[in-house]
């Protein structure tokens, strides 16, 4: 998804769609150490609060969903894994990243990372297909498709990632969508008695014999990927919430994690 198309989708949800992640909007923002905060904590709403009038102009938005930013008269509103900005009179919406010029710190991306981590925290690790030790130094979460070539390449090196102290947690994102062969394979993997073996077999192109079980999480995981605005698979979410599209060789990924000082 291009930056422009992502912006159009976000703008459409801002103007019309109900808030998908209201629970996350009350959380404090994530900012780089020493940087100015992206937004101020939302105070209690009173009848004279200007957020009341702003929220009334946008369907599904509550005053508590709006947060003051470091810019006077500009409020932040979180939508479907992304952030938008609204003027105090509610007439204008701004789609794009907010930077602190003194530090070149991308405050909007900080918010996205914080939001991604909170959204991922809503998925129990027991629901994922996990490769790596419990006490691994680093953990990445990978949105994967059973048939994509680079997803298969990544998985063929899973032991190399693990040896470098990286635990890999897989979440299903069949790119072709519902009612397709890749979707069915993702369901079969999750419903298998041994999910690790089933996933490895699927990546090797073997025919799976496991039956699809009811109430499997593939649809919810796919929806989460949509909310993350994924542009393809594999997509890696690092321990700090940063999203890395595409395959990265094990040594390169380990170096990337080290260079960025990610300690989880």
Steps between C-alpha positions, in 0.01 A plus 500: 500500500644835396528797733226678305258206507570445872423866561173476305393193697587671827315815398192296409497327836560830675195656342259209499601177672450416868812483713648152487746539781339725758669314784845597378429869461509565874857379534800726541708557184837348432779748432874468459703556817548870560256600225193712549187289543290442190176571682386600845292260712132563442343684793149431625227627270280786615209670327726787392778273368566591135537132418125458547427722201776341290384144571141593413612565141646151451295183512599253770754730665482579871661806661732267693638368169662836427834603650680832507826504306805718546346737243236736647159441348584163344359174636612144429253225413601134468339292227556140392866483588583851386465860617338811356483858622195723531477875542334642809195613302455152352504636145828354381681166521873462441636168375876461532786467746571758768871563558680683776741716301763534770556124522347381169297265718195359319234533769231339284711191438562477873125485546463235230764284669332537837165412347637196315646360822171550684306333219742205493472470877134415444604174332614232745831345399333162533288599200809560284733243347826560683855390417770573756575472868279651767783718630629626163680835510284643222152427368356590162146445379463405135185529290536206264335341199542126450571534127708818459857432386678729745287373789629154414857626471474661845365182654771288335747695718298486821776317688746774401274770645466297818877450531540878487267534798190591300169331576255505209126519564281441195161661438297392197453746217386312189542773237238358266227546760210279610380198306837436336753217521746706706226589747404134540862402558531764773191356669630145467832599657332660799264205548778241480603308810863597430486853358874533459524189283187595303635849430837363391327248272284775349811711432658199327197468274380175651131412499342549841252242624384685811134600508389861541357554848234753601592819687857509367663847515604540136227754418588712804872485423433599139291793622786607725732500200252717316498743791880509484471601132724214388637531149601135472659205673710429685462806719706510820406686818808557713504516878468879499192493275686595182355339187746357248345395168658206321761234564822578686784244529572387857838679540357823356199487730718433805721796406196722445368414845841567654551831318164628615557394859186288515522301820192281465 
